[in-house]
């Protein structure tokens, strides 16, 4: 987290925007979360910070109060299979859906490796 905070103090030089993803955000200890607050309160220009967690109740209230929450639900298996069919991925669609644990894109990537 300290390295990330150091990097975030600098403006992006070559990129139009900088995106930082903290996943899983609920694994930050109190010291890390408190140190990260300044970055959340005053991010550098052209910087987006995304915190991902499936346990929002585990995040410190100070972090939650500075973030916008979006609830993203996993699609059902039928939707995943339909999407895979649209992508012309025919073989082992059920296995791909299972490998991706509800995320068709992740499952498709796993099968391409």
MARVOPA-111395 format. One record per residue: y, x, z negated of N, C-alpha, C, O in turn; chain. Coordinates in nm, 3 decimals. Layout:
N
<r n_py="Y" n_px="X" n_pz="Z" ca_py="Y" ca_px="X" ca_pz="Z" c_py="Y" c_px="X" c_pz="Z" o_py="Y" o_px="X" o_pz="Z" ch="A"/>
...
This chain:
113
<r n_py="-0.118" n_px="0.083" n_pz="0.000" ca_py="0.000" ca_px="0.000" ca_pz="0.000" c_py="0.125" c_px="0.088" c_pz="0.000" o_py="0.225" o_px="0.054" o_pz="0.063" ch="A"/>
<r n_py="0.120" n_px="0.199" n_pz="-0.070" ca_py="0.237" ca_px="0.289" ca_pz="-0.073" c_py="0.269" c_px="0.342" c_pz="0.067" o_py="0.386" o_px="0.349" o_pz="0.106" ch="A"/>
<r n_py="0.166" n_px="0.379" n_pz="0.142" ca_py="0.188" ca_px="0.427" ca_pz="0.279" c_py="0.251" c_px="0.319" c_pz="0.366" o_py="0.341" o_px="0.346" o_pz="0.445" ch="A"/>
<r n_py="0.202" n_px="0.197" n_pz="0.351" ca_py="0.257" ca_px="0.085" ca_pz="0.427" c_py="0.403" c_px="0.063" c_pz="0.392" o_py="0.486" o_px="0.045" o_pz="0.481" ch="A"/>
<r n_py="0.435" n_px="0.064" n_pz="0.264" ca_py="0.573" ca_px="0.042" ca_pz="0.221" c_py="0.663" c_px="0.151" c_pz="0.279" o_py="0.775" o_px="0.122" o_pz="0.323" ch="A"/>
<r n_py="0.616" n_px="0.274" n_pz="0.278" ca_py="0.694" ca_px="0.384" ca_pz="0.335" c_py="0.719" c_px="0.362" c_pz="0.483" o_py="0.831" o_px="0.381" o_pz="0.531" ch="A"/>
<r n_py="0.616" n_px="0.321" n_pz="0.556" ca_py="0.632" ca_px="0.296" ca_pz="0.700" c_py="0.726" c_px="0.179" c_pz="0.727" o_py="0.799" o_px="0.180" o_pz="0.826" ch="A"/>
<r n_py="0.722" n_px="0.079" n_pz="0.640" ca_py="0.805" ca_px="-0.040" ca_pz="0.661" c_py="0.953" c_px="-0.013" c_pz="0.633" o_py="1.037" o_px="-0.093" o_pz="0.674" ch="A"/>
<r n_py="0.986" n_px="0.094" n_pz="0.566" ca_py="1.127" ca_px="0.123" ca_pz="0.542" c_py="1.196" c_px="0.170" c_pz="0.670" o_py="1.319" o_px="0.167" o_pz="0.679" ch="A"/>
<r n_py="1.118" n_px="0.214" n_pz="0.768" ca_py="1.173" ca_px="0.261" ca_pz="0.894" c_py="1.176" c_px="0.147" c_pz="0.996" o_py="1.087" o_px="0.062" o_pz="0.997" ch="A"/>
<r n_py="1.275" n_px="0.146" n_pz="1.081" ca_py="1.283" ca_px="0.045" ca_pz="1.187" c_py="1.185" c_px="0.082" c_pz="1.297" o_py="1.160" o_px="0.201" o_pz="1.320" ch="A"/>
<r n_py="1.127" n_px="-0.018" n_pz="1.365" ca_py="1.041" ca_px="0.015" ca_pz="1.479" c_py="1.123" c_px="0.081" c_pz="1.589" o_py="1.227" o_px="0.029" o_pz="1.629" ch="A"/>
<r n_py="1.076" n_px="0.194" n_pz="1.639" ca_py="1.154" ca_px="0.267" ca_pz="1.739" c_py="1.112" c_px="0.234" c_pz="1.881" o_py="1.197" o_px="0.216" o_pz="1.968" ch="A"/>
<r n_py="0.984" n_px="0.227" n_pz="1.905" ca_py="0.935" ca_px="0.211" ca_pz="2.042" c_py="0.886" c_px="0.070" c_pz="2.071" o_py="0.881" o_px="0.030" o_pz="2.188" ch="A"/>
<r n_py="0.852" n_px="-0.005" n_pz="1.969" ca_py="0.801" ca_px="-0.140" ca_pz="1.988" c_py="0.917" c_px="-0.239" c_pz="1.978" o_py="1.014" o_px="-0.216" o_pz="1.907" ch="A"/>
<r n_py="0.903" n_px="-0.349" n_pz="2.050" ca_py="1.003" ca_px="-0.455" ca_pz="2.037" c_py="0.994" c_px="-0.516" c_pz="1.898" o_py="1.096" o_px="-0.543" o_pz="1.834" ch="A"/>
<r n_py="0.871" n_px="-0.539" n_pz="1.851" ca_py="0.847" ca_px="-0.594" ca_pz="1.719" c_py="0.731" c_px="-0.519" c_pz="1.654" o_py="0.648" o_px="-0.459" o_pz="1.722" ch="A"/>
<r n_py="0.727" n_px="-0.524" n_pz="1.525" ca_py="0.617" ca_px="-0.464" ca_pz="1.449" c_py="0.554" c_px="-0.577" c_pz="1.367" o_py="0.623" o_px="-0.653" o_pz="1.300" ch="A"/>
<r n_py="0.422" n_px="-0.586" n_pz="1.374" ca_py="0.348" ca_px="-0.688" ca_pz="1.300" c_py="0.256" c_px="-0.616" c_pz="1.202" o_py="0.180" o_px="-0.527" o_pz="1.240" ch="A"/>
<r n_py="0.265" n_px="-0.656" n_pz="1.076" ca_py="0.183" ca_px="-0.599" ca_pz="0.971" c_py="0.092" c_px="-0.710" c_pz="0.919" o_py="0.140" o_px="-0.818" o_pz="0.882" ch="A"/>
<r n_py="-0.039" n_px="-0.684" n_pz="0.916" ca_py="-0.135" ca_px="-0.782" ca_pz="0.866" c_py="-0.201" c_px="-0.725" c_pz="0.741" o_py="-0.260" o_px="-0.616" o_pz="0.744" ch="A"/>
<r n_py="-0.191" n_px="-0.799" n_pz="0.632" ca_py="-0.257" ca_px="-0.761" ca_pz="0.507" c_py="-0.372" c_px="-0.858" c_pz="0.487" o_py="-0.351" o_px="-0.976" o_pz="0.460" ch="A"/>
<r n_py="-0.494" n_px="-0.807" n_pz="0.500" ca_py="-0.612" ca_px="-0.892" ca_pz="0.494" c_py="-0.724" c_px="-0.820" c_pz="0.421" o_py="-0.766" o_px="-0.713" o_pz="0.466" ch="A"/>
<r n_py="-0.774" n_px="-0.873" n_pz="0.313" ca_py="-0.736" ca_px="-0.994" ca_pz="0.241" c_py="-0.624" c_px="-0.965" c_pz="0.142" o_py="-0.632" o_px="-0.872" o_pz="0.063" ch="A"/>
<r n_py="-0.521" n_px="-1.046" n_pz="0.148" ca_py="-0.403" ca_px="-1.025" ca_pz="0.064" c_py="-0.433" c_px="-1.045" c_pz="-0.083" o_py="-0.366" o_px="-0.987" o_pz="-0.168" ch="A"/>
<r n_py="-0.533" n_px="-1.126" n_pz="-0.115" ca_py="-0.563" ca_px="-1.153" ca_pz="-0.255" c_py="-0.627" c_px="-1.034" c_pz="-0.326" o_py="-0.646" o_px="-1.038" o_pz="-0.447" ch="A"/>
<r n_py="-0.659" n_px="-0.928" n_pz="-0.253" ca_py="-0.719" ca_px="-0.808" ca_pz="-0.313" c_py="-0.613" c_px="-0.712" c_pz="-0.366" o_py="-0.647" o_px="-0.612" o_pz="-0.429" ch="A"/>
<r n_py="-0.484" n_px="-0.741" n_pz="-0.342" ca_py="-0.379" ca_px="-0.655" ca_pz="-0.397" c_py="-0.379" c_px="-0.667" c_pz="-0.549" o_py="-0.384" o_px="-0.778" o_pz="-0.603" ch="A"/>
<r n_py="-0.373" n_px="-0.553" n_pz="-0.618" ca_py="-0.359" ca_px="-0.561" ca_pz="-0.764" c_py="-0.212" c_px="-0.587" c_pz="-0.797" o_py="-0.128" o_px="-0.588" o_pz="-0.707" ch="A"/>
<r n_py="-0.182" n_px="-0.608" n_pz="-0.924" ca_py="-0.045" ca_px="-0.644" ca_pz="-0.964" c_py="0.055" c_px="-0.535" c_pz="-0.927" o_py="0.167" o_px="-0.565" o_pz="-0.884" ch="A"/>
<r n_py="0.017" n_px="-0.409" n_pz="-0.944" ca_py="0.108" ca_px="-0.300" ca_pz="-0.912" c_py="0.141" c_px="-0.299" c_pz="-0.763" o_py="0.256" o_px="-0.282" o_pz="-0.724" ch="A"/>
<r n_py="0.039" n_px="-0.317" n_pz="-0.679" ca_py="0.060" ca_px="-0.319" ca_pz="-0.534" c_py="0.146" c_px="-0.439" c_pz="-0.494" o_py="0.237" o_px="-0.426" o_pz="-0.412" ch="A"/>
<r n_py="0.116" n_px="-0.554" n_pz="-0.551" ca_py="0.192" ca_px="-0.675" ca_pz="-0.519" c_py="0.338" c_px="-0.660" c_pz="-0.559" o_py="0.427" o_px="-0.697" o_pz="-0.483" ch="A"/>
<r n_py="0.363" n_px="-0.606" n_pz="-0.677" ca_py="0.501" ca_px="-0.588" ca_pz="-0.723" c_py="0.576" c_px="-0.487" c_pz="-0.636" o_py="0.694" o_px="-0.506" o_pz="-0.608" ch="A"/>
<r n_py="0.508" n_px="-0.382" n_pz="-0.594" ca_py="0.572" ca_px="-0.283" ca_pz="-0.507" c_py="0.600" c_px="-0.343" c_pz="-0.369" o_py="0.698" o_px="-0.306" o_pz="-0.305" ch="A"/>
<r n_py="0.517" n_px="-0.434" n_pz="-0.324" ca_py="0.528" ca_px="-0.494" ca_pz="-0.192" c_py="0.638" c_px="-0.601" c_pz="-0.186" o_py="0.682" o_px="-0.639" o_pz="-0.078" ch="A"/>
<r n_py="0.681" n_px="-0.649" n_pz="-0.301" ca_py="0.780" ca_px="-0.757" ca_pz="-0.305" c_py="0.908" c_px="-0.723" c_pz="-0.229" o_py="0.963" o_px="-0.807" o_pz="-0.158" ch="A"/>
<r n_py="0.956" n_px="-0.602" n_pz="-0.244" ca_py="1.080" ca_px="-0.561" ca_pz="-0.177" c_py="1.067" c_px="-0.574" c_pz="-0.025" o_py="1.160" o_px="-0.617" o_pz="0.042" ch="A"/>
<r n_py="0.950" n_px="-0.538" n_pz="0.028" ca_py="0.927" ca_px="-0.551" ca_pz="0.172" c_py="0.928" c_px="-0.697" c_pz="0.215" o_py="0.977" o_px="-0.731" o_pz="0.322" ch="A"/>
<r n_py="0.874" n_px="-0.784" n_pz="0.132" ca_py="0.872" ca_px="-0.926" ca_pz="0.164" c_py="1.011" c_px="-0.987" c_pz="0.154" o_py="1.049" o_px="-1.073" o_pz="0.234" ch="A"/>
<r n_py="1.087" n_px="-0.944" n_pz="0.054" ca_py="1.221" ca_px="-0.999" ca_pz="0.034" c_py="1.318" c_px="-0.956" c_pz="0.141" o_py="1.401" o_px="-1.035" o_pz="0.187" ch="A"/>
<r n_py="1.310" n_px="-0.830" n_pz="0.182" ca_py="1.403" ca_px="-0.775" ca_pz="0.280" c_py="1.329" c_px="-0.692" c_pz="0.383" o_py="1.340" o_px="-0.569" o_pz="0.383" ch="A"/>
<r n_py="1.253" n_px="-0.758" n_pz="0.472" ca_py="1.181" ca_px="-0.680" ca_pz="0.574" c_py="1.280" c_px="-0.615" c_pz="0.671" o_py="1.390" o_px="-0.667" o_pz="0.694" ch="A"/>
<r n_py="1.241" n_px="-0.502" n_pz="0.726" ca_py="1.326" ca_px="-0.438" ca_pz="0.825" c_py="1.333" c_px="-0.528" c_pz="0.948" o_py="1.250" o_px="-0.617" o_pz="0.968" ch="A"/>
<r n_py="1.433" n_px="-0.503" n_pz="1.030" ca_py="1.450" ca_px="-0.589" ca_pz="1.148" c_py="1.330" c_px="-0.577" c_pz="1.242" o_py="1.265" o_px="-0.472" o_pz="1.251" ch="A"/>
<r n_py="1.302" n_px="-0.686" n_pz="1.310" ca_py="1.192" ca_px="-0.693" ca_pz="1.408" c_py="1.056" c_px="-0.665" c_pz="1.345" o_py="0.968" o_px="-0.608" o_pz="1.410" ch="A"/>
<r n_py="1.039" n_px="-0.705" n_pz="1.220" ca_py="0.911" ca_px="-0.686" ca_pz="1.151" c_py="0.860" c_px="-0.819" c_pz="1.102" o_py="0.932" o_px="-0.894" o_pz="1.037" ch="A"/>
<r n_py="0.735" n_px="-0.849" n_pz="1.134" ca_py="0.667" ca_px="-0.969" ca_pz="1.084" c_py="0.553" c_px="-0.925" c_pz="0.994" o_py="0.475" o_px="-0.837" o_pz="1.030" ch="A"/>
<r n_py="0.545" n_px="-0.985" n_pz="0.877" ca_py="0.440" ca_px="-0.953" ca_pz="0.781" c_py="0.352" c_px="-1.076" c_pz="0.765" o_py="0.401" o_px="-1.184" o_pz="0.733" ch="A"/>
<r n_py="0.223" n_px="-1.059" n_pz="0.788" ca_py="0.127" ca_px="-1.169" ca_pz="0.778" c_py="0.029" c_px="-1.135" c_pz="0.666" o_py="-0.038" o_px="-1.032" o_pz="0.670" ch="A"/>
<r n_py="0.021" n_px="-1.223" n_pz="0.569" ca_py="-0.076" ca_px="-1.208" ca_pz="0.460" c_py="-0.187" c_px="-1.309" c_pz="0.483" o_py="-0.160" o_px="-1.428" o_pz="0.502" ch="A"/>
<r n_py="-0.310" n_px="-1.263" n_pz="0.483" ca_py="-0.425" ca_px="-1.351" ca_pz="0.508" c_py="-0.511" c_px="-1.356" c_pz="0.383" o_py="-0.544" o_px="-1.253" o_pz="0.324" ch="A"/>
<r n_py="-0.547" n_px="-1.477" n_pz="0.344" ca_py="-0.637" ca_px="-1.495" ca_pz="0.231" c_py="-0.708" c_px="-1.629" c_pz="0.242" o_py="-0.652" o_px="-1.725" o_pz="0.294" ch="A"/>
<r n_py="-0.829" n_px="-1.633" n_pz="0.193" ca_py="-0.896" ca_px="-1.762" ca_pz="0.181" c_py="-0.892" c_px="-1.809" c_pz="0.036" o_py="-0.954" o_px="-1.910" o_pz="0.001" ch="A"/>
<r n_py="-0.820" n_px="-1.735" n_pz="-0.048" ca_py="-0.802" ca_px="-1.771" ca_pz="-0.189" c_py="-0.654" c_px="-1.760" c_pz="-0.228" o_py="-0.616" o_px="-1.670" o_pz="-0.302" ch="A"/>
<r n_py="-0.571" n_px="-1.851" n_pz="-0.178" ca_py="-0.428" ca_px="-1.841" ca_pz="-0.207" c_py="-0.394" c_px="-1.849" c_pz="-0.356" o_py="-0.291" o_px="-1.797" o_pz="-0.399" ch="A"/>
<r n_py="-0.479" n_px="-1.912" n_pz="-0.434" ca_py="-0.454" ca_px="-1.922" ca_pz="-0.578" c_py="-0.463" c_px="-1.786" c_pz="-0.646" o_py="-0.411" o_px="-1.768" o_pz="-0.756" ch="A"/>
<r n_py="-0.528" n_px="-1.689" n_pz="-0.582" ca_py="-0.541" ca_px="-1.554" ca_pz="-0.638" c_py="-0.417" c_px="-1.468" c_pz="-0.615" o_py="-0.401" o_px="-1.363" o_pz="-0.677" ch="A"/>
<r n_py="-0.329" n_px="-1.513" n_pz="-0.526" ca_py="-0.206" ca_px="-1.436" ca_pz="-0.500" c_py="-0.108" c_px="-1.456" c_pz="-0.614" o_py="-0.098" o_px="-1.566" o_pz="-0.669" ch="A"/>
<r n_py="-0.035" n_px="-1.351" n_pz="-0.651" ca_py="0.067" ca_px="-1.368" ca_pz="-0.755" c_py="0.175" c_px="-1.467" c_pz="-0.712" o_py="0.210" o_px="-1.473" o_pz="-0.594" ch="A"/>
<r n_py="0.226" n_px="-1.544" n_pz="-0.804" ca_py="0.329" ca_px="-1.644" ca_pz="-0.775" c_py="0.451" c_px="-1.581" c_pz="-0.711" o_py="0.517" o_px="-1.644" o_pz="-0.628" ch="A"/>
<r n_py="0.483" n_px="-1.456" n_pz="-0.748" ca_py="0.598" ca_px="-1.389" ca_pz="-0.690" c_py="0.580" c_px="-1.363" c_pz="-0.540" o_py="0.677" o_px="-1.367" o_pz="-0.464" ch="A"/>
<r n_py="0.458" n_px="-1.338" n_pz="-0.499" ca_py="0.428" ca_px="-1.319" ca_pz="-0.356" c_py="0.434" c_px="-1.453" c_pz="-0.284" o_py="0.499" o_px="-1.465" o_pz="-0.180" ch="A"/>
<r n_py="0.368" n_px="-1.553" n_pz="-0.339" ca_py="0.361" ca_px="-1.685" ca_pz="-0.276" c_py="0.501" c_px="-1.744" c_pz="-0.257" o_py="0.529" o_px="-1.807" o_pz="-0.154" ch="A"/>
<r n_py="0.589" n_px="-1.724" n_pz="-0.354" ca_py="0.723" ca_px="-1.782" ca_pz="-0.346" c_py="0.808" c_px="-1.722" c_pz="-0.235" o_py="0.910" o_px="-1.779" o_pz="-0.197" ch="A"/>
<r n_py="0.768" n_px="-1.608" n_pz="-0.183" ca_py="0.844" ca_px="-1.541" ca_pz="-0.078" c_py="0.782" c_px="-1.556" c_pz="0.061" o_py="0.827" o_px="-1.495" o_pz="0.157" ch="A"/>
<r n_py="0.679" n_px="-1.637" n_pz="0.069" ca_py="0.605" ca_px="-1.652" ca_pz="0.196" c_py="0.606" c_px="-1.797" c_pz="0.243" o_py="0.621" o_px="-1.891" o_pz="0.165" ch="A"/>
<r n_py="0.589" n_px="-1.811" n_pz="0.372" ca_py="0.568" ca_px="-1.942" ca_pz="0.432" c_py="0.418" c_px="-1.959" c_pz="0.446" o_py="0.351" o_px="-1.870" o_pz="0.499" ch="A"/>
<r n_py="0.363" n_px="-2.071" n_pz="0.400" ca_py="0.218" ca_px="-2.092" ca_pz="0.404" c_py="0.178" c_px="-2.171" c_pz="0.526" o_py="0.242" o_px="-2.269" o_pz="0.564" ch="A"/>
<r n_py="0.070" n_px="-2.127" n_pz="0.588" ca_py="0.007" ca_px="-2.199" ca_pz="0.698" c_py="-0.139" c_px="-2.213" c_pz="0.665" o_py="-0.207" o_px="-2.113" o_pz="0.637" ch="A"/>
<r n_py="-0.188" n_px="-2.333" n_pz="0.666" ca_py="-0.331" ca_px="-2.359" ca_pz="0.643" c_py="-0.400" c_px="-2.365" c_pz="0.778" o_py="-0.371" o_px="-2.453" o_pz="0.859" ch="A"/>
<r n_py="-0.491" n_px="-2.272" n_pz="0.802" ca_py="-0.567" ca_px="-2.268" ca_pz="0.926" c_py="-0.713" c_px="-2.299" c_pz="0.895" o_py="-0.776" o_px="-2.228" o_pz="0.817" ch="A"/>
<r n_py="-0.764" n_px="-2.403" n_pz="0.954" ca_py="-0.901" ca_px="-2.443" ca_pz="0.931" c_py="-0.992" c_px="-2.391" c_pz="1.041" o_py="-0.950" o_px="-2.378" o_pz="1.156" ch="A"/>
<r n_py="-1.114" n_px="-2.360" n_pz="1.005" ca_py="-1.212" ca_px="-2.317" ca_pz="1.106" c_py="-1.251" c_px="-2.438" c_pz="1.190" o_py="-1.268" o_px="-2.548" o_pz="1.138" ch="A"/>
<r n_py="-1.267" n_px="-2.417" n_pz="1.319" ca_py="-1.311" ca_px="-2.528" ca_pz="1.403" c_py="-1.458" c_px="-2.560" c_pz="1.377" o_py="-1.534" o_px="-2.475" o_pz="1.330" ch="A"/>
<r n_py="-1.496" n_px="-2.684" n_pz="1.408" ca_py="-1.637" ca_px="-2.720" ca_pz="1.391" c_py="-1.720" c_px="-2.655" c_pz="1.502" o_py="-1.666" o_px="-2.608" o_pz="1.602" ch="A"/>
<r n_py="-1.852" n_px="-2.655" n_pz="1.483" ca_py="-1.941" ca_px="-2.585" ca_pz="1.574" c_py="-1.932" c_px="-2.640" c_pz="1.716" o_py="-1.939" o_px="-2.564" o_pz="1.813" ch="A"/>
<r n_py="-1.917" n_px="-2.771" n_pz="1.730" ca_py="-1.908" ca_px="-2.831" ca_pz="1.863" c_py="-1.785" c_px="-2.780" c_pz="1.938" o_py="-1.792" o_px="-2.753" o_pz="2.058" ch="A"/>
<r n_py="-1.674" n_px="-2.767" n_pz="1.868" ca_py="-1.551" ca_px="-2.715" ca_pz="1.931" c_py="-1.568" c_px="-2.571" c_pz="1.974" o_py="-1.523" o_px="-2.531" o_pz="2.082" ch="A"/>
<r n_py="-1.635" n_px="-2.492" n_pz="1.890" ca_py="-1.660" ca_px="-2.351" ca_pz="1.924" c_py="-1.747" c_px="-2.342" c_pz="2.049" o_py="-1.718" o_px="-2.265" o_pz="2.140" ch="A"/>
<r n_py="-1.854" n_px="-2.421" n_pz="2.052" ca_py="-1.945" ca_px="-2.417" ca_pz="2.166" c_py="-1.875" c_px="-2.461" c_pz="2.294" o_py="-1.898" o_px="-2.405" o_pz="2.401" ch="A"/>
<r n_py="-1.788" n_px="-2.562" n_pz="2.283" ca_py="-1.713" ca_px="-2.608" ca_pz="2.400" c_py="-1.618" c_px="-2.499" c_pz="2.449" o_py="-1.603" o_px="-2.479" o_pz="2.570" ch="A"/>
<r n_py="-1.553" n_px="-2.429" n_pz="2.356" ca_py="-1.461" ca_px="-2.322" ca_pz="2.394" c_py="-1.538" c_px="-2.209" c_pz="2.463" o_py="-1.492" o_px="-2.155" o_pz="2.564" ch="A"/>
<r n_py="-1.653" n_px="-2.173" n_pz="2.407" ca_py="-1.733" ca_px="-2.067" ca_pz="2.468" c_py="-1.776" c_px="-2.105" c_pz="2.610" o_py="-1.778" o_px="-2.020" o_pz="2.699" ch="A"/>
<r n_py="-1.809" n_px="-2.233" n_pz="2.629" ca_py="-1.848" ca_px="-2.280" ca_pz="2.763" c_py="-1.730" c_px="-2.269" c_pz="2.859" o_py="-1.748" o_px="-2.231" o_pz="2.974" ch="A"/>
<r n_py="-1.609" n_px="-2.302" n_pz="2.813" ca_py="-1.489" ca_px="-2.289" ca_pz="2.896" c_py="-1.464" c_px="-2.143" c_pz="2.935" o_py="-1.406" o_px="-2.116" o_pz="3.040" ch="A"/>
<r n_py="-1.506" n_px="-2.051" n_pz="2.851" ca_py="-1.486" ca_px="-1.908" ca_pz="2.877" c_py="-1.600" c_px="-1.851" c_pz="2.962" o_py="-1.609" o_px="-1.730" o_pz="2.983" ch="A"/>
<r n_py="-1.687" n_px="-1.939" n_pz="3.011" ca_py="-1.803" ca_px="-1.900" ca_pz="3.092" c_py="-1.900" c_px="-1.810" c_pz="3.015" o_py="-1.963" o_px="-1.721" o_pz="3.072" ch="A"/>
<r n_py="-1.910" n_px="-1.834" n_pz="2.885" ca_py="-2.008" ca_px="-1.763" ca_pz="2.803" c_py="-2.121" c_px="-1.862" c_pz="2.780" o_py="-2.110" o_px="-1.950" o_pz="2.694" ch="A"/>
<r n_py="-2.228" n_px="-1.848" n_pz="2.854" ca_py="-2.336" ca_px="-1.944" ca_pz="2.851" c_py="-2.452" c_px="-1.900" c_pz="2.761" o_py="-2.509" o_px="-1.981" o_pz="2.687" ch="A"/>
<r n_py="-2.486" n_px="-1.773" n_pz="2.768" ca_py="-2.604" ca_px="-1.724" ca_pz="2.698" c_py="-2.578" c_px="-1.715" c_pz="2.548" o_py="-2.475" o_px="-1.664" o_pz="2.504" ch="A"/>
<r n_py="-2.673" n_px="-1.764" n_pz="2.472" ca_py="-2.671" ca_px="-1.748" ca_pz="2.325" c_py="-2.544" c_px="-1.802" c_pz="2.260" o_py="-2.493" o_px="-1.741" o_pz="2.166" ch="A"/>
<r n_py="-2.494" n_px="-1.914" n_pz="2.308" ca_py="-2.370" ca_px="-1.968" ca_pz="2.251" c_py="-2.384" c_px="-1.998" c_pz="2.102" o_py="-2.292" o_px="-1.974" o_pz="2.025" ch="A"/>
<r n_py="-2.498" n_px="-2.051" n_pz="2.063" ca_py="-2.519" ca_px="-2.081" ca_pz="1.921" c_py="-2.516" c_px="-1.955" c_pz="1.835" o_py="-2.458" o_px="-1.954" o_pz="1.727" ch="A"/>
<r n_py="-2.580" n_px="-1.849" n_pz="1.886" ca_py="-2.581" ca_px="-1.722" ca_pz="1.813" c_py="-2.440" c_px="-1.664" c_pz="1.804" o_py="-2.401" o_px="-1.611" o_pz="1.701" ch="A"/>
<r n_py="-2.366" n_px="-1.675" n_pz="1.914" ca_py="-2.228" ca_px="-1.624" ca_pz="1.914" c_py="-2.145" c_px="-1.699" c_pz="1.811" o_py="-2.069" o_px="-1.637" o_pz="1.736" ch="A"/>
<r n_py="-2.159" n_px="-1.829" n_pz="1.807" ca_py="-2.083" ca_px="-1.909" ca_pz="1.709" c_py="-2.120" c_px="-1.868" c_pz="1.567" o_py="-2.034" o_px="-1.860" o_pz="1.479" ch="A"/>
<r n_py="-2.250" n_px="-1.843" n_pz="1.544" ca_py="-2.295" ca_px="-1.802" ca_pz="1.410" c_py="-2.243" c_px="-1.664" c_pz="1.375" o_py="-2.198" o_px="-1.642" o_pz="1.263" ch="A"/>
<r n_py="-2.249" n_px="-1.569" n_pz="1.470" ca_py="-2.201" ca_px="-1.433" ca_pz="1.445" c_py="-2.053" c_px="-1.431" c_pz="1.410" o_py="-2.010" o_px="-1.351" o_pz="1.326" ch="A"/>
<r n_py="-1.976" n_px="-1.517" n_pz="1.472" ca_py="-1.834" ca_px="-1.521" ca_pz="1.446" c_py="-1.797" c_px="-1.595" c_pz="1.320" o_py="-1.678" o_px="-1.605" o_pz="1.288" ch="A"/>
<r n_py="-1.894" n_px="-1.647" n_pz="1.249" ca_py="-1.871" ca_px="-1.721" ca_pz="1.123" c_py="-1.761" c_px="-1.825" c_pz="1.140" o_py="-1.672" o_px="-1.837" o_pz="1.055" ch="A"/>
<r n_py="-1.768" n_px="-1.899" n_pz="1.249" ca_py="-1.670" ca_px="-2.003" ca_pz="1.273" c_py="-1.556" c_px="-1.960" c_pz="1.363" o_py="-1.469" o_px="-2.041" o_pz="1.395" ch="A"/>
<r n_py="-1.554" n_px="-1.836" n_pz="1.404" ca_py="-1.448" ca_px="-1.786" ca_pz="1.492" c_py="-1.512" c_px="-1.747" c_pz="1.625" o_py="-1.578" o_px="-1.643" o_pz="1.635" ch="A"/>
<r n_py="-1.493" n_px="-1.829" n_pz="1.725" ca_py="-1.558" ca_px="-1.807" ca_pz="1.855" c_py="-1.516" c_px="-1.674" c_pz="1.917" o_py="-1.598" o_px="-1.605" o_pz="1.977" ch="A"/>
<r n_py="-1.390" n_px="-1.639" n_pz="1.905" ca_py="-1.341" ca_px="-1.514" ca_pz="1.966" c_py="-1.410" c_px="-1.395" c_pz="1.902" o_py="-1.453" o_px="-1.303" o_pz="1.972" ch="A"/>
<r n_py="-1.421" n_px="-1.395" n_pz="1.770" ca_py="-1.489" ca_px="-1.284" ca_pz="1.701" c_py="-1.635" c_px="-1.278" c_pz="1.741" o_py="-1.688" o_px="-1.169" o_pz="1.763" ch="A"/>
<r n_py="-1.700" n_px="-1.391" n_pz="1.751" ca_py="-1.841" ca_px="-1.394" ca_pz="1.792" c_py="-1.859" c_px="-1.341" c_pz="1.933" o_py="-1.953" o_px="-1.266" o_pz="1.960" ch="A"/>
<r n_py="-1.770" n_px="-1.381" n_pz="2.023" ca_py="-1.779" ca_px="-1.334" ca_pz="2.161" c_py="-1.760" c_px="-1.183" c_pz="2.168" o_py="-1.828" o_px="-1.114" o_pz="2.245" ch="A"/>
<r n_py="-1.668" n_px="-1.131" n_pz="2.090" ca_py="-1.644" ca_px="-0.986" ca_pz="2.087" c_py="-1.766" c_px="-0.912" c_pz="2.033" o_py="-1.802" o_px="-0.806" o_pz="2.084" ch="A"/>
<r n_py="-1.829" n_px="-0.967" n_pz="1.932" ca_py="-1.947" ca_px="-0.902" ca_pz="1.875" c_py="-2.058" c_px="-0.891" c_pz="1.977" o_py="-2.130" o_px="-0.791" o_pz="1.982" ch="A"/>
<r n_py="-2.072" n_px="-0.994" n_pz="2.060" ca_py="-2.179" ca_px="-0.994" ca_pz="2.159" c_py="-2.148" c_px="-0.903" c_pz="2.277" o_py="-2.240" o_px="-0.864" o_pz="2.350" ch="A"/>
<r n_py="-2.023" n_px="-0.869" n_pz="2.298" ca_py="-1.986" ca_px="-0.781" ca_pz="2.410" c_py="-2.004" c_px="-0.634" c_pz="2.372" o_py="-2.006" o_px="-0.549" o_pz="2.461" ch="A"/>
<r n_py="-2.017" n_px="-0.604" n_pz="2.246" ca_py="-2.029" ca_px="-0.464" ca_pz="2.202" c_py="-2.166" c_px="-0.412" c_pz="2.225" o_py="-2.194" o_px="-0.296" o_pz="2.195" ch="A"/>
